[in-house]
């Protein structure tokens, strides 16, 4: 049951109260032992999530009961710790303090007697320590500007004192702060139990006020996911209004970048907050989104929060995601090394700066500049860990150099090359749009990069406009705006003055160029401020500022970008790359329609990449009616020879895979070049690919002569050991997340049965689980339409997960 909200908070929220204070005793409880539990459980695969969930409930249930039966409540969970509060009413402070002390004693006794978990052949011993303090407790319920999101917090001398006392305690010890220690010297008798009011029943309407819909819909689902954890700490925040201001900026920024706010909290980490990317809904570029969020928060949000300073820490890795706590009171959260490490990176970061782990750096450095800040000693790590600070966003106009060669796409490259050739003719023309369609990993972006390299080899001058789309930023001018930021050489955090100068300097190259038609030069001057708006640059008295009609502003933005492309094309042919056009935002889509209208003589080619829609159809692409659209569908590259060629390209020219390794990798990758590449790197990097024989020398042709090459024959340790790398798992998980809850449960149960299964067996499993209400036939039809379960063959009552 989702008892995610303290009863105290629920009552105040229903009463319409937003802040207040009371006196009481706070208790901070920290449990150690979860790190070895999660590390071992992660090795079990998906079943490890159930193991962690079971142990969390077993441990937390008695602890939560010890608090609630003595008149307290759990204010917040913090991973493997929690803060409990015991409110006073009148002059019963000594009695309340005694009850809190008794709750702590009961928790200690429980862990001492039953704090061991058996996992396989190993016993994992848990330990606990507690800190208590009595004093003032302030509470608040910050609400977003639109009233659609809210959270809660508890702070004050009791909260801070309990956290401080816990820090000074040893394992198995209850430590008292100065205030409660003085009170308890009076030999207060046991406080005894009180009538338990029980846990309030949380309706979906109430939960939706406090949590993102993805968290509410996740329910009691426990999973292992690749998660990016972002820990944040804020200084200079003193009032409820300031806390609410920070909360509003967090909500807005996370909504923009696809993250979810887990909580804000006070205590052992002062005023801090925790957010996640990639859970409860998977994201394909979670690390990049996480870095984008903190960089935008530092550049745009902190200046609005006068006097507030912040530090950030990010790490990524496999985490348990699901309910944390007991059945009476719990919260949705993530547990894993990534969460702990992000907290330690945050603590090590300087004020108003960010530190990220090597895992985040590796995944996000194609989009963000990264600078090493040295190595840091971190709790729980045997050696010092290197940390990096993100800087400016990389300009995609520079292109991306692939580490490995493109294989198996020569025919498609020839088609693309022929498509763009007319823009370089003596009498150039607009050649229309070619769209590369295919599933993730088939090499769409790689093929476009090869086209660009091919044009560059020709030595002719041209402009390449890269307009990437993503699944998070689907509003505003994201695609066009990304290109404009790179074109102008500006960043989100740049001051208005330097930003305006950079834009004016770039525009001057075309407004003063006689090759650009006079009409276009005039339009460039008139509409520059509208293009500047798309990179958040404004100045007093500009045409944009003077025009307050939203519709006219929008129309002038479209004109501004179209005329800028016209100016570029007057100087040299233009190729526009619209990457992942299935995610094209609405405003950029409107511009694309206008851009392709009445430009027959413009030396322009548009190359788009796109996935198919979830139902297998081609996504709509709004173009002018007269525009020619050619769809080029990329197919898997079948055959073991492709796998063998990829192995030589990745691992060395002399590498030869044995028949079993070729069969297993080819079968698992199913002709997907990226999957083939990642599987080969995975088995190599994890040591699963081992020598099959001693190296041997062979004479091979080289130019007009010959040379000697060392041949290394390789095999797999086991056909069962090559698991999908995390990046591929994220792609698969992201697709499954788009399914309806009942189809998601169907796929989950089907995967338990294996690659092939009998329909009647799946139906029986679903019936026992009680997780679905629709008929099996309906669910299989929808799953088949989404391409995640496909029939195994004619006349067979079976299928297989896609």
C-alpha positions in Angstrom: 0.0 0.0 0.0 1.3 3.5 -0.9 1.4 5.1 2.6 3.8 7.7 1.2 2.6 10.8 3.3 2.8 11.2 7.0 -0.7 11.4 8.6 0.4 14.8 10.2 1.1 16.2 6.8 -2.1 14.8 5.3 -4.2 16.4 8.0 -2.5 19.9 7.7 -2.9 19.7 3.9 -6.6 19.0 4.2 -7.0 21.9 6.6 -5.3 24.2 4.1 -2.4 25.0 6.4 1.0 25.4 4.8 3.5 26.0 7.7 3.8 26.0 11.4 5.8 24.7 14.4 5.5 22.6 17.6 7.7 21.2 20.3 8.6 17.5 20.3 11.3 14.9 20.2 13.0 13.8 16.9 14.7 10.5 16.4 17.1 9.8 13.5 17.7 6.1 12.8 20.5 4.9 10.5 20.7 1.3 9.4 24.0 -0.2 8.0 24.2 -3.4 6.0 22.1 -2.5 3.0 25.2 -1.9 0.8 26.3 -5.6 0.9 22.7 -6.7 0.6 22.1 -4.7 -2.6 25.5 -5.7 -4.1 24.7 -9.4 -3.7 21.0 -8.9 -4.7 22.0 -7.1 -7.9 23.8 -10.2 -9.0 20.6 -12.1 -9.0 19.1 -10.1 -11.8 15.5 -9.0 -11.7 14.7 -11.4 -8.8 17.2 -9.3 -6.7 14.6 -6.5 -6.5 12.2 -8.8 -4.7 14.9 -9.9 -2.3 15.6 -6.2 -1.4 11.9 -5.4 -1.1 11.3 -8.3 1.2 14.2 -7.4 3.5 13.2 -3.7 3.5 9.7 -4.6 4.7 11.0 -7.2 7.2 13.4 -4.7 8.8 11.3 -1.5 8.6 7.9 -2.9 9.7 8.8 -3.4 13.4 10.7 -0.1 13.4 7.8 1.9 12.0 5.5 0.1 14.4 7.7 1.0 17.4 7.3 4.7 16.4 3.6 4.7 15.6 2.5 2.8 18.7 4.2 5.5 20.9 2.5 8.4 19.2 5.2 9.3 16.7 5.3 9.3 12.9 7.9 8.9 10.2 8.7 12.4 8.9 10.9 11.1 6.1 12.9 8.2 4.9 16.4 8.8 3.6 17.5 5.6 1.9 18.5 3.2 4.6 17.7 5.8 7.4 14.6 7.7 8.6 13.6 10.6 10.8 10.8 10.1 13.2 9.0 12.9 15.2 7.0 12.6 18.4 4.9 15.8 18.9 4.1 17.2 22.3 0.8 18.7 23.4 1.0 21.0 26.3 3.3 19.9 29.2 3.7 16.3 28.3 7.3 16.8 27.0 9.0 14.4 29.5 6.4 11.7 28.7 6.8 12.1 25.0 10.6 12.1 25.3 10.3 8.8 27.3 8.2 7.3 24.5 10.8 8.3 21.9 13.5 6.8 24.0 11.5 3.5 24.4 10.9 3.4 20.7 14.7 3.6 20.1 15.3 0.9 22.7 12.8 -1.4 21.0 14.4 -0.8 17.6 17.8 -1.6 19.0 16.6 -4.8 20.6 14.8 -5.9 17.4 17.9 -5.4 15.2 20.1 -7.2 17.8 17.8 -10.3 17.7 16.6 -10.4 14.1 19.1 -8.2 12.2 20.5 -10.9 10.0 19.5 -11.7 6.5 20.5 -15.0 4.7 21.3 -14.5 1.1 22.5 -17.7 -0.5 25.3 -19.1 1.6 26.1 -15.7 3.1 24.7 -14.1 6.2 24.4 -10.3 6.1 24.3 -8.6 9.4 22.5 -5.3 9.9 23.4 -2.7 12.5 21.6 0.4 13.7 22.4 3.6 15.6 20.0 6.3 16.8 20.2 9.9 17.8 17.4 11.8 19.8 16.9 15.4 20.6 14.0 17.5 22.0 13.1 21.0 20.9 11.3 23.1 18.3 10.1 21.4 15.1 9.1 23.6 12.2 7.1 22.1 9.4 5.9 23.3 5.9 4.1 22.2 2.8 5.7 24.1 -0.2 3.4 24.3 -3.2 4.4 24.9 -6.9 3.3 28.1 -8.6 0.5 26.4 -10.5 -0.7 24.6 -7.3 -0.3 21.2 -9.0 2.7 19.9 -7.1 3.7 20.0 -3.4 5.9 18.3 -0.9 6.6 18.6 2.9 9.5 19.1 5.3 10.4 19.1 9.0 13.3 21.1 10.4 14.4 22.9 13.5 16.5 22.3 16.6 15.1 18.9 17.3 15.6 17.6 13.8 19.2 19.0 13.6 20.0 17.8 17.1 18.8 14.3 16.4 20.9 14.1 13.2 24.0 15.4 15.0 23.5 13.0 17.9 23.2 10.0 15.5 26.5 11.1 13.8 28.2 10.8 17.2 26.7 7.4 18.0 28.4 4.0 17.4 26.7 1.0 15.9 24.2 -0.4 18.4 24.1 2.8 20.4 21.4 5.4 21.2 22.9 8.8 21.7 21.0 11.8 23.2 21.3 15.5 22.3 21.9 18.0 25.1 18.3 18.9 25.5 16.8 15.5 25.9 19.7 14.2 27.9 19.1 16.8 30.5 15.4 16.0 30.6 16.0 12.2 30.8 18.3 12.6 33.8 15.1 12.9 35.8 14.6 9.1 35.5 11.4 9.3 33.5 9.5 6.0 33.7 8.7 4.2 30.4 6.3 6.2 28.4 4.2 3.2 27.3 2.2 2.7 24.2 -0.6 5.0 23.1 -3.8 4.3 21.0 -2.5 4.0 17.5 -4.6 6.1 15.1 -3.5 3.9 12.2 -2.3 5.1 8.9 -4.6 7.3 6.8 -5.8 5.8 3.6 -4.1 7.6 0.7 -6.3 8.2 -2.3 -4.8 8.6 -5.7 -6.1 12.2 -5.7 -4.0 13.0 -2.6 -0.9 11.1 -3.8 -1.1 13.0 -7.1 -0.8 16.3 -5.2 2.6 15.3 -3.7 4.2 12.9 -6.2 4.8 12.7 -10.0 2.3 10.5 -11.8 5.0 8.0 -12.7 5.7 7.4 -9.0 2.0 7.0 -8.2 1.5 4.6 -11.1 4.6 2.6 -10.2 2.6 1.4 -7.1 4.3 -1.3 -5.1 6.5 -2.4 -8.1 10.0 -3.2 -7.1 12.6 -3.2 -9.9 16.3 -2.9 -10.7 17.0 0.0 -13.0 19.8 2.1 -14.3 19.4 5.4 -12.4 21.1 8.7 -12.3 21.0 10.1 -8.8 21.3 13.9 -8.2 21.9 15.1 -4.7 21.7 18.8 -4.0 22.4 21.0 -0.9 21.3 24.6 -0.4 22.6 27.2 1.9 21.2 30.7 2.8 17.6 29.4 3.0 15.9 30.5 6.3 12.2 31.0 5.7 9.3 28.9 4.5 8.9 31.3 1.5 12.6 30.7 0.5 12.2 26.9 0.8 9.1 27.2 -1.4 11.1 29.2 -3.9 13.7 26.5 -4.1 11.0 23.8 -4.5 9.3 25.7 -7.3 12.6 26.0 -9.2 13.3 22.3 -8.7 9.8 21.3 -9.9 10.1 23.5 -13.0 13.6 22.4 -13.9 13.0 18.7 -13.4 9.8 18.8 -15.5 11.9 20.4 -18.3 14.7 17.8 -18.1 12.7 14.6 -17.4 13.7 14.1 -13.8 11.5 13.4 -10.7 11.9 15.0 -7.3 12.2 12.4 -4.6 12.1 14.7 -1.6 13.5 17.8 0.1 14.9 17.3 3.6 16.7 18.7 6.6 18.9 17.0 9.1 22.3 15.3 8.6 22.9 17.1 5.2 21.4 20.5 6.2 18.8 21.5 3.6 19.2 19.0 0.8 17.2 17.5 -2.0 17.3 14.3 -4.0 16.2 13.8 -7.6 16.3 10.9 -10.0 16.6 10.5 -13.8 15.8 7.1 -15.3 13.3 6.0 -12.7 10.5 5.2 -12.2 10.5 5.6 -16.0 13.6 4.8 -18.0 15.4 7.4 -20.0 17.9 6.7 -22.8 20.1 9.7 -22.0 19.6 10.0 -18.3 23.1 11.2 -17.5 23.0 13.9 -20.1 19.6 15.1 -18.8 20.9 15.1 -15.3 23.8 17.3 -16.2 21.6 19.6 -18.2 19.3 20.0 -15.2 22.0 21.0 -12.8 23.7 23.3 -15.3 20.4 25.1 -16.1 19.6 25.3 -12.4 22.9 26.9 -11.6 22.6 29.3 -14.5 18.9 30.2 -14.4 17.4 29.3 -11.1 20.0 30.3 -8.6 20.1 34.0 -9.8 16.4 34.1 -9.0 16.9 32.7 -5.5 18.6 35.7 -3.9 21.3 34.7 -1.4 21.0 31.0 -2.0 24.1 28.9 -2.7 24.0 25.3 -3.8 26.2 22.3 -4.6 25.4 19.3 -6.6 26.6 15.7 -7.0 25.6 13.1 -9.7 26.4 9.4 -10.1 24.8 6.7 -12.2 24.4 2.9 -11.8 22.1 0.0 -11.1 19.6 0.8 -8.3 16.7 -0.8 -6.5 13.6 1.3 -7.2 10.4 0.8 -5.3 8.8 1.2 -1.9 11.1 1.8 1.1 9.8 1.4 4.6 7.1 -0.7 6.3 3.5 -1.5 5.3 2.2 1.2 7.7 4.4 4.0 6.3 6.7 3.9 3.3 8.0 6.0 0.4 9.0 5.4 -3.2 12.8 5.8 -3.6 16.0 4.4 -5.1 18.7 2.5 -3.2 22.2 1.7 -4.5 25.8 2.8 -4.6 24.9 5.6 -7.1 22.7 7.3 -4.6 25.3 7.1 -1.8 28.1 8.3 -4.1 26.1 11.3 -5.4 25.6 12.4 -1.8 29.4 12.2 -1.2 30.2 14.0 -4.5 27.7 16.8 -3.4 29.5 17.1 0.0 32.9 17.3 -1.8 31.7 20.0 -4.3 32.6 23.6 -3.8 29.7 26.1 -3.3 27.7 26.8 -6.5 29.5 23.9 -8.3 28.8 20.3 -9.4 30.8 17.1 -9.2 30.0 14.1 -11.3 31.3 10.5 -11.2 33.4 8.9 -14.0 30.2 7.0 -15.0 28.3 10.2 -15.5 31.2 11.9 -17.2 31.6 9.0 -19.7 28.0 9.0 -20.6 27.5 12.8 -20.9 30.8 14.1 -22.2 29.7 13.9 -25.8 27.2 16.7 -24.9 29.1 18.5 -22.1 32.6 19.7 -21.5 34.1 17.9 -18.4 37.1 18.9 -16.3 38.8 16.7 -13.8 38.8 18.1 -10.2 41.2 15.5 -8.9 40.6 12.5 -6.7 38.6 12.5 -3.5 38.5 10.1 -0.5 34.9 8.9 -0.1 33.3 6.9 2.6 32.8 3.2 1.6 35.4 3.4 -1.2 38.7 1.6 -0.9 40.6 4.0 -3.1 40.3 7.7 -3.9 37.7 8.5 -6.6 38.2 10.9 -9.4 35.4 13.5 -9.9 34.6 15.8 -12.8 33.0 19.2 -13.1 30.7 19.8 -16.1 31.3 23.0 -18.0 29.8 24.4 -21.2 27.6 22.4 -23.5 29.5 21.1 -26.5 28.8 22.6 -29.9 27.3 19.9 -32.0 28.3 21.8 -35.1 31.8 20.3 -34.5 30.3 16.9 -35.2 31.1 13.7 -33.4 34.1 11.4 -34.3 33.2 7.8 -34.1 35.8 5.5 -32.5 35.0 2.6 -34.8 34.4 2.4 -38.5 30.9 2.1 -40.1 30.4 -1.4 -41.6 27.7 -2.8 -43.9 26.0 0.4 -45.0 27.8 1.3 -48.3 24.7 1.1 -50.4 22.7 3.4 -48.1 25.6 5.9 -48.0 25.7 5.9 -51.8 21.9 6.7 -51.9 22.4 9.6 -49.4 25.4 11.0 -51.4 23.4 11.0 -54.6 20.5 12.7 -52.8 22.6 15.8 -51.8 24.6 16.1 -55.0 22.1 18.5 -56.7 22.7 21.2 -54.1 26.3 21.6 -55.3 25.3 21.8 -59.0 25.8 25.0 -61.1 22.1 25.5 -60.9 21.3 24.3 -57.4 17.9 23.3 -56.1 16.0 22.3 -53.0 16.1 18.5 -53.2 13.6 17.8 -50.5 13.8 15.5 -47.4 15.3 12.0 -47.0 14.3 10.3 -43.8 16.2 7.4 -42.4 13.8 5.1 -40.5 14.8 2.2 -38.2 14.9 0.9 -34.7 17.5 2.0 -32.2 21.0 0.7 -33.0 20.6 0.2 -36.7 23.0 3.1 -37.4 20.9 6.0 -38.5 23.0 8.7 -36.8 26.2 6.9 -37.8 25.1 6.9 -41.4 24.4 10.6 -41.4 27.8 11.2 -39.9 29.4 9.2 -42.7 27.5 11.4 -45.2 28.9 14.5 -43.7 32.4 13.1 -43.8 31.9 12.1 -47.4 30.9 15.7 -48.3 33.9 17.1 -46.4 36.2 14.8 -48.4 34.9 16.5 -51.6 36.5 19.8 -50.4 33.4 21.9 -51.3 32.2 24.5 -48.9 28.8 23.8 -47.2 26.9 24.5 -44.0 25.7 21.6 -41.8 22.9 22.6 -39.4 22.4 20.0 -36.7 18.9 20.1 -35.1 18.6 17.3 -32.5 15.3 16.4 -30.9 14.9 14.4 -27.6 12.1 12.7 -25.8 12.2 15.1 -22.8 12.1 18.6 -24.4 9.0 18.3 -26.6 7.8 21.8 -26.1 9.2 25.2 -27.0 11.9 25.6 -29.7 14.2 22.9 -28.5 15.4 21.5 -31.8 15.9 24.8 -33.6 17.0 26.5 -30.3 19.8 23.9 -29.9 21.2 24.7 -33.3 20.9 28.4 -32.8 22.9 28.2 -29.5 25.7 26.4 -31.3 25.5 28.7 -34.3 25.7 31.9 -32.1 28.3 30.3 -29.8 26.2 31.1 -26.7 25.3 29.0 -23.6 22.4 29.0 -21.2 24.5 30.5 -18.4 26.0 33.4 -20.4 25.2 37.0 -19.3 22.8 39.0 -21.5 25.5 41.5 -22.6 28.1 39.0 -24.0 25.3 36.9 -25.4 23.8 39.8 -27.4 27.3 40.7 -28.7 27.9 37.1 -29.9 24.6 37.1 -31.8 25.2 40.5 -33.4 28.7 39.4 -34.5 27.3 36.3 -36.1 24.5 38.2 -37.9 26.9 40.8 -39.2 28.6 38.1 -41.3 25.4 37.9 -43.3 23.8 41.3 -43.0 27.0 42.8 -44.5 27.5 40.1 -47.1 26.7 41.2 -50.7 26.1 37.5 -51.7 23.0 37.6 -49.5 19.9 39.1 -51.3 19.0 42.6 -50.1 15.5 41.5 -49.0 16.9 38.7 -46.8 19.5 41.1 -45.3 16.7 43.5 -44.3 14.7 40.6 -42.8 17.7 39.5 -40.8 18.1 42.9 -39.2 14.3 43.1 -38.5 14.0 39.7 -37.0 17.3 39.2 -35.1 15.7 39.8 -31.7 13.1 37.1 -32.4 15.9 34.6 -33.1 17.7 35.8 -30.0 14.6 35.1 -28.0 15.0 31.4 -28.8 18.3 31.4 -27.0 16.9 33.4 -24.1 18.5 36.7 -25.0 16.5 39.9 -24.7 17.2 43.6 -24.6 15.2 46.7 -23.9 13.5 48.4 -27.0 14.0 45.4 -29.3 11.3 44.6 -31.9 10.6 41.4 -29.9 10.0 43.4 -26.7 7.8 46.0 -28.5 5.6 43.3 -30.0 3.4 41.8 -27.2 1.1 39.6 -29.4 2.1 36.0 -28.8 0.8 34.8 -32.2 2.8 37.5 -34.1 5.9 36.8 -32.0 5.6 33.1 -33.0 5.2 33.9 -36.7 8.2 36.3 -36.6 10.4 33.6 -34.9 9.5 31.3 -37.9 10.4 34.0 -40.4 13.7 34.8 -38.5 15.0 31.2 -38.7 13.9 30.7 -42.3 15.6 33.9 -43.5 18.7 33.0 -41.6 18.8 29.7 -43.5 18.3 31.6 -46.7 21.3 33.8 -45.9 23.5 30.8 -45.2 22.4 29.1 -48.4 23.3 32.3 -50.4 26.9 31.8 -49.2 27.2 28.0 -49.5 24.8 25.0 -49.9 23.1 23.9 -46.7 22.3 20.5 -45.2 19.9 20.4 -42.3 20.1 17.3 -40.1 17.0 16.7 -38.0 18.0 14.0 -35.6 15.3 11.8 -34.0 12.5 13.7 -35.8 9.9 11.5 -34.1 10.5 13.7 -31.1 10.4 17.0 -33.0 8.9 19.7 -30.8 5.7 21.5 -31.9 7.3 24.9 -32.7 10.2 23.5 -34.6 7.8 21.3 -36.5 5.8 24.4 -37.6 9.1 26.0 -38.7 10.0 23.0 -40.8 6.7 23.2 -42.6 7.3 26.9 -43.4 10.9 26.2 -44.2 10.1 23.8 -47.0 7.6 26.1 -48.7 8.5 28.1 -51.8 12.2 27.4 -51.8 12.6 25.5 -55.1 15.9 27.3 -56.1 17.5 27.2 -52.7 20.6 24.9 -52.4 19.2 22.9 -49.5 18.9 19.3 -48.5 17.2 18.0 -45.3 18.2 14.7 -43.8 16.1 13.4 -40.9 16.4 10.3 -38.7 13.5 8.7 -37.1 12.3 5.6 -35.3 9.0 4.0 -36.2 6.0 4.7 -33.9 5.3 2.1 -31.2 2.6 0.6 -33.4 5.1 0.1 -36.2 3.9 3.0 -38.4 5.9 5.9 -39.8 5.6 9.0 -37.7 4.0 12.1 -39.3 6.4 14.7 -40.6 4.7 18.0 -41.5 6.2 19.4 -44.7 5.0 21.8 -47.3 2.7 20.0 -49.8 5.1 20.4 -52.7 8.1 18.9 -50.8 9.5 15.6 -51.9 9.9 13.1 -49.0 11.9 9.9 -49.5 11.8 7.3 -46.7 14.8 5.0 -46.5 14.2 2.1 -44.1 17.4 0.6 -42.5 17.3 -3.1 -42.2 19.3 -5.3 -39.8 22.6 -6.6 -41.1 22.3 -10.3 -40.9 25.0 -13.0 -40.9 28.0 -14.1 -38.9 30.4 -12.5 -41.3 29.2 -9.0 -40.1 29.9 -10.1 -36.5 33.3 -11.3 -37.5 34.1 -8.0 -39.3 32.9 -6.0 -36.3 35.1 -8.1 -34.0 38.2 -7.3 -36.1 37.3 -3.6 -36.3 36.8 -3.4 -32.5 39.3 -5.8 -31.0 42.0 -6.0 -33.6 42.6 -7.1 -37.2 43.9 -10.4 -36.0 41.0 -11.4 -33.8 39.1 -14.5 -34.9 36.0 -15.6 -33.0 35.2 -19.3 -32.8 32.0 -20.7 -34.2 30.1 -20.8 -30.8 31.0 -17.1 -30.0 29.9 -16.0 -33.5 26.7 -17.9 -33.2 25.8 -16.6 -29.8 26.6 -12.9 -30.4 25.0 -12.9 -33.9 21.9 -14.5 -32.5 21.6 -12.2 -29.6 22.3 -9.0 -31.6 19.8 -10.0 -34.3 21.5 -8.0 -37.0 21.5 -4.7 -35.0 25.0 -3.1 -35.5 25.0 -1.2 -32.2 23.9 -4.2 -30.3 26.6 -6.2 -32.0 29.2 -3.6 -31.2 28.1 -3.3 -27.5 27.9 -7.1 -27.0 31.4 -7.5 -28.4 32.8 -4.8 -26.2 30.9 -6.1 -23.2 32.3 -9.7 -23.4 35.7 -8.3 -24.1 35.8 -5.7 -21.3 34.3 -8.1 -18.7 36.8 -10.9 -19.5 34.1 -13.2 -20.8 36.0 -13.4 -24.1 39.1 -15.5 -23.6 41.9 -17.0 -25.8 40.9 -20.3 -27.5 44.5 -21.1 -28.4 48.0 -19.6 -28.3 48.6 -16.7 -30.7 49.9 -17.6 -34.1 51.5 -15.7 -36.9 50.1 -15.6 -40.5 51.4 -13.9 -43.7 48.7 -11.6 -45.2 48.7 -9.4 -48.3 49.7 -5.7 -47.8 49.9 -3.4 -50.8 52.2 -4.9 -53.4 53.8 -7.2 -50.8 53.0 -9.1 -47.7 53.2 -8.6 -43.9 53.0 -10.8 -40.8 49.9 -10.6 -38.6 49.3 -12.1 -35.2 46.1 -14.2 -35.2 44.3 -14.4 -31.8 41.6 -17.0 -31.7 38.9 -16.2 -29.1 36.0 -18.0 -27.4 33.4 -17.3 -24.7 33.8 -18.7 -21.2 30.2 -19.6 -21.2 27.2 -19.1 -23.5 25.2 -17.9 -20.5 27.5 -15.2 -19.2 27.1 -12.5 -21.9 24.4 -10.3 -20.5 23.0 -7.2 -22.2 25.0 -4.1 -21.3 23.3 -1.4 -19.2 22.8 1.0 -22.2 20.9 -1.6 -24.1 18.8 -2.6 -21.1 17.9 1.0 -20.8 16.6 1.1 -24.4 14.5 -2.0 -23.8 13.2 -0.8 -20.5 12.3 2.6 -22.0 10.2 0.9 -24.6 8.4 -1.3 -22.0 7.7 1.7 -19.9 5.5 3.1 -22.7 3.1 0.2 -22.4 -0.1 0.2 -20.5 0.2 -1.2 -16.9 -1.6 -4.4 -17.7 0.4 -5.1 -20.9 3.6 -4.3 -18.9 2.6 -7.0 -16.4 1.9 -9.4 -19.3 5.4 -8.8 -20.7 7.0 -9.2 -17.3 5.3 -12.6 -16.7 6.0 -13.7 -20.3 9.7 -13.0 -19.8 9.7 -15.3 -16.8 8.6 -18.1 -19.0 11.5 -17.6 -21.4 12.0 -16.7 -25.0 9.1 -18.9 -26.1 6.0 -19.7 -24.0 2.6 -21.3 -24.2 -0.3 -18.9 -24.1 -2.3 -21.0 -21.7 0.6 -21.1 -19.2 1.0 -17.3 -19.4 -2.8 -17.0 -18.8 -2.6 -19.1 -15.7 0.3 -17.1 -14.3 -1.5 -13.8 -14.9 -4.7 -15.2 -13.3 -2.7 -16.2 -10.1 -1.0 -12.9 -9.9 -4.3 -10.9 -10.0 -2.4 -8.1 -11.8 -4.7 -7.9 -14.8 -8.4 -7.8 -15.4 -8.6 -7.8 -19.2 -8.6 -11.1 -21.2 -5.4 -12.7 -22.3 -6.4 -12.4 -25.9 -6.9 -8.6 -25.6 -3.5 -8.2 -23.9 -1.7 -10.4 -26.5 -3.2 -8.4 -29.3 -2.1 -5.1 -27.8 1.4 -6.5 -27.0 1.6 -7.7 -30.5 0.6 -4.3 -31.9 3.4 -2.7 -29.8 5.9 -5.3 -31.1 6.9 -6.6 -27.6 5.3 -10.1 -28.0 5.1 -11.7 -31.4 3.4 -15.0 -32.4 5.8 -17.9 -32.6 4.3 -19.4 -35.7 1.2 -20.7 -37.5 -1.0 -23.0 -35.5 1.1 -22.7 -32.4 -0.4 -21.6 -29.1 2.7 -19.8 -28.1 4.6 -16.6 -28.6 7.9 -14.9 -27.7 8.8 -11.5 -26.1 9.9 -9.1 -28.9 
